[in-house]
Amino acid sequence: MNKDQAKGRIEELKGKTKETAGKVTGDRQLEAKGKLQKAGGRVQSAYGDMKDDIKKLH
């Protein structure tokens, strides 16, 4: 696992936590921030996955 994959998955987890906390407390802004952070983490993880796949080809 490269650093982009690791950082992305950590951001996904943080975002999921914020999203859940927002839902539980009724804080729509926190929920939205969590969804955004989770999406950003997915993008970074996918970038890391792509880098890993390219390395495997060479």
C-alpha positions in Angstrom: 0.0 0.0 0.0 1.5 3.4 -1.0 1.1 6.6 1.0 -1.7 7.9 -1.3 -3.8 4.8 -0.7 -3.2 5.0 3.1 -3.9 8.7 3.4 -7.0 8.3 1.2 -8.5 5.5 3.3 -7.8 7.5 6.5 -9.6 10.5 5.1 -12.5 8.3 4.1 -12.7 7.0 7.6 -12.6 10.5 9.1 -15.3 11.7 6.7 -17.5 8.7 7.5 -17.1 9.5 11.2 -18.0 13.2 10.7 -21.0 12.2 8.5 -22.3 9.8 11.1 -21.8 12.3 13.9 -23.7 14.9 11.9 -26.6 12.6 11.3 -26.8 11.6 15.0 -26.6 15.2 16.2 -28.8 16.6 13.4 -25.9 18.9 12.3 -26.3 19.1 8.5 -23.2 21.1 8.0 -21.0 18.5 9.8 -22.7 15.8 7.8 -22.0 17.6 4.5 -18.4 18.2 5.5 -18.1 14.5 6.3 -19.5 13.5 2.9 -17.1 15.8 1.2 -14.1 14.6 3.1 -15.1 11.0 2.4 -15.3 11.7 -1.3 -11.9 13.3 -1.3 -10.5 10.3 0.5 -11.9 8.0 -2.2 -10.3 10.1 -4.9 -6.9 10.0 -3.2 -7.3 6.2 -2.6 -8.2 5.7 -6.3 -5.2 7.8 -7.3 -3.0 5.6 -5.1 -4.5 2.4 -6.6 -3.8 3.7 -10.1 -0.2 4.5 -9.2 0.2 1.0 -7.8 -1.4 -0.6 -10.9 1.0 1.3 -13.2 4.0 0.2 -11.1 2.9 -3.4 -11.5 2.8 -3.0 -15.3 6.4 -2.0 -15.5 
